[in-house]
Amino acid sequence: MPRYNFKNGVIGSDSPVFIIAELSANHGGKIEIAKETIKAAHEAGADAIKLQTYTADTITLNCNSDYFQIKQGTLWDGQTLYTLYKDAYMPWEWQGELKSYAEALGLVCFSSPFDYSAVDFLEELDVPLYKVASFEITDIPLIEYIASKMKPVIISTGIARMEDIEEAVAACHRMGNCKIVLLKCTSAYPAPLDEANLNTIPDLASRFNVISGFSDHTLGVNAAIVAVSLGAKVVEKHFILDRSIGGPDASFSLDKVEFTQMVNAIRDTEKMLGAVNYELTENSKKSREFSRSLFIAEDVKAGDLLNETNIRSVRPGYGLHPKYLNEVLGKTFKQNAKKGTPLSWESIT
């Protein structure tokens, strides 16, 4: 089964779900808020905090033409791509300090790079893994460069057709990197529940022989819980200290209370899923005492024949197994017996 070990963490099909709190633009332009958010994510039960490493100039062009206007019925309509990313970006000079702060709390800290310079910067920070954002899945040279660092690569598939996923996976393989996680994702903000298509999660794992998971843009926590029940081993959800901070991602991010509820529900789901196991638990063994068995149903005397009146299959389970009913009918009792006596081989002949 796939298992990717890395510094301070593991993602595996036989490991607990790896829960990522996406910090994204939820920092209000203040490093203090970013730190408070990281601390809150840790307290909420996240395994990792994810940053984004770009500037407006590394991700798009400062251009006001129609091509760069946002007008698709999104939360961000009316802006240009440049103004959106200029507003959302996290200063690079914060990221080393935030990584150290997160790791001191026991969190894994990594990032989504959006160009080669961001990868180089994150290599200097010694991040333990990388995330390829949904809209970068078509940037095969960037994916190759990320994969060449030989660290686990998490890839969101939000805007991907099948051939895009195939090419992204092939790009990693060309670099000799098979430590791939594919996340089912719907690139809508927020994402409608009827577009989640969570049954894709196990298909991604089997089709590409990778670990699969879920990058969740739906409102609430239900989709993430269902995703885990379908085999997601990574769950990523946007996290915000307080939605009043505002920002491009605030409306579909979870706060600390909501994220804690999601984490607890995921951990409970893992307990309930357990493993394939037909052995009885101790509780089930005790309950089995109340299963059906053969009992003497009326007072009988030695020499009486066993029939369907004086022998019945009833609860509890201290008598012979009910499968022997037809075999014992017509035999005789060796001795007198009271109603309610468990039937045994020793009592008949």
N, C-alpha and C positions, 0 to 999 in steps of 0.2 A: 504494500500500500504506500502511496506517495507520502513522504515526510520530509519537510525542509527545515533543518535546524539552522539557526543563525544566532548571532550574538544576543543573548538575553531573551531568546524566544524560540518558539517552534510552531510551525503550521503543519498539521498532519491529519490524514483521514482517520487516524486512531487517537487523535489528541482532542482536547476540549476546543470548542469554537473560539477562534481568535477574533476578539471584538475590538474594532477600530473606531475611535472617536475622531471624526474629521473636523479639524479646527477651521480650515479654509479661511474665509474672510471674517470669521466671527470674533474679531479682536478689537473692534472699535478704534483701530489706529493707535492702540496703546499697548505696550509690552506688558504692563501690569495686568491688564485685562486678559491678555494671552496667558500669562502665568496662572492667574486665578482660574481660568478656564481649564488649563491642564490639571491643576490640583483637583478641581471639581470632577473632571473626567475620571481621574484616578479613584476618587471617593465613590463615584458611581459604578465602579467595577470594570472600566475599560482595561484592555490589555495593552493598547497602543494609542498613541496620538499621531495623527497625520497632518503634516503641513503641506503647503504648496509653494514651489520655488519658481517664481517667474517675475518679470516686470512687464509693464504694459508693452514696452518695446521689444521684449523677447518673445511675446506671444502673438502680437498683431502689429498693424501699422497705424500710425497716427494719421488717419484719413477719414474724411467726412462723406465720402461718396456713398451712393446707395448700397454698394457691396458691404460696407462696414456698419450700416445702420441696423439696429436690432428692431425688428418689426414682425415678429412671428407669434404674437399673442402670448409672450412670456412675461415674467415678473419685471423684466429689464427693458421692455420696449421703450423707445424714445431716446435711448442712449446709443452712442457708438461703442463698438467693441473696445476701443482704446480707453474711453472714459470709464467703462465698466471695470476693466482690469486695473486701471490706475487707482480706482476707488477700493478694489478688493484686495490688492496685493499685500503680501506681508514683507516688510523690509528684510533683506537678506542678513543684515547685521544683527538682527534679533535671533536668527535661527540656531546658531551655535549655543547661545545662552539658553534658549528654550529647550534644546535637545538635552543639555546637561541637567537642566531643572527637571525635565520629565524623567530622565534616567535615574536621577537621585530618588525619585518617588517610586521607582520600580516599573515604569512604563517603557515600552519600546517606542522610539520616536523615529519616524522616517518621513519621506516626502514624495510628492509628485513633481518631477522636473519637467520643464516644457521646452528646453533646448539643451544643446551640448554644454553650454557654459554652466547651466544649472546642475547638470550631472557632475561636472568637474568640481563645482563648489561643494556638492553633497558628498563627493568622494573625500574631499578634505575634512569634512565633518565625520567621516566614517559611519555613514548611515548603514544599518544592517540589511535593508531591503529597499525596493523601489516600487512605486505605483505608477502605472501608465493610465492617465485619465481617458475617459471615454472618447473625447474628441481628438485624442492623439493616437488612437489605434491605427489610423491610416498612415501615420508618419513612420514608415518602416525603417529608414535610416536612424531615427531617434531610438526606436525600440532596439535595433541592433546595438547601438552604442550603450544603452542601458544594460542590455543583456550581457554585453562583453565584460561587465564588472563582476560577473559570476555570482551575483547575489540573487535571492528570490525576487521574482518579478510578478507583481499583481497587476492584472490587466482588466479594466472595466470594458464591457462590451455594449455600452448603451446605444451607440449609433452604428453598431457593426452589423454588416451582412455576414453570412457564413464565410464568404471568401476573405473578408477582412480578418476574421478570427483565424482562419487557416494561415493567412500570410503573416500575421503577428506571431503565431506560435512557431511557424517555420523560421521566422527571423531570429527568435531566441535559440532555436535548435542549431541554426547556422553558426551561432557564436559558441556552441557547445554548452548552452545553458538550458537545462530541462526543469529547472525549479520554477515552475509556472503555476500561478493561480489565476483562474478566469472567473470574473464576477459577473453574474447576471445583473443587468442594470437597465433601467428605463430612463432615458435622458429627457425627462420632463420634470418641471419643478413648480409645484409638487407633481409626482407621478400618479396617475389614476390607478386604482386597484385593479381594474379590469385590463390593464396593460402590463401587469407585473409578469405574467406568464412564468410563474416560479417552477413549473415542471421542467423548464429548461436547465435548471441547476444540476440535477443528476445526469442529464444528457451531456452537458459540457464535460463533466468528469469522465464519463465512460467514452465519449467520442474522441477526446483529446488526451486521455490518460493523464489528467492533471487533477489537482485539488480545485474544487469549485466553491463559489460562495455568492454573496449578495451585497451589492452596493445599493442601499435603500434610499430612495427619494420620496417614498410615499409618506403621507401623514400618519402619525401614530406608530404603534409598535407591532401590530398584528402581522404585517407582511414579513418582518424579520423572524418572528417565531415560526411561522409556516415554513419559511426558507430553511430554517434549521431542521425542522421535521422532515424536509425533503433531502437533507444531506449537506447543506451549506456548512462549510468548516471555517469560513471567514464571513463576518458581517461588518459592514462599514455603514456608519450613520453620522450625519452632520450633527455637531454638538455645539451648543451655545450656553454661555453662563446665564444670560437673561435675554429674552427676545427684545426687550426694550433697548438693548444696545443697537439694534438695527443692523443694516448691512444687507448685501445681496442675497445671502443664504438664510437669513434669520427666520423667515416664515416657515421653512420646512426642516428646521433644525430642532432637535430635542433639547430641553433643558435638563438640569441635573436630576430632578424628580422623575421625569419621563424616561431618561436614559437608564436610571437605576431600575425602574420597572421593567424595561426591556432586558437588561442584563439578568435580572432575577428570573424573568420568564424564560430566557434562553437557557439558563443553568437548570431550571426545573424541567424544561423540555429535554435536555440531555439526560437527566436522571430517568425520565419516563421512557425515553427511547432505549436506553440501556444497550444490551447486546442480544444477538440471537441466542436464546437459551431456553431449553425445554426441561431443565432441572427445576425441581420445586424449591421455592424459598422456604425458610422456616415457618413463615406465616401461612404459606400455602399447605405445608405439611400438616399444620394444626387444623386448617380448614378442611383438609381431606378427611378428617375424622367424621365430618358431617356428610360425607358422600353416601350413596345408597349401598346397601348390602342385604343379604338374606337373613331375615329374622323369623323366629317362630311367632305366629300371629294369634295363636290361641293356645290354651292349655292342651297338652297332648300326653298320651300314655305310651309306655313301651309297647312296641308292636304296631302302633298306628302307622298308616301309610302317609307319606308326605304328599300333600296336594296343594292346589292353588289357593285353598282357603286357609290352611294352617301354616303355609310358608309364603312370605311376601318380600318383595324388594322394597325396602323403605330406608329412610335416613334413621340413624347414623350408620357409620361404616365399619362396625366391629364384627360383622358376620362374614360369611363366604361372599365372594364376588358375585354380583348378579348374573354374570355370564354362565354360572353353573346351575341356574334355575332348572332348565330342562333336564339336566343330567341327574339332579337329585329327586325330581318328582317320581313317585312310584317306589322309592326306597322306604325303609321303615326306621322308626325311632328305636334306639337302643334302650332308652330309659324315659321315664316321665320328665316333662319339662314344662316350665311356666311360660305363659305369654310374655313376649319381650326378651326372650333368651336369644342371643346371637346363634345362628346355625353354624355348626362346625362339622368337619368330616368325622370327628371322633364321636359325634352324637348320633350318627346314622349308620345303617348297614344295608 
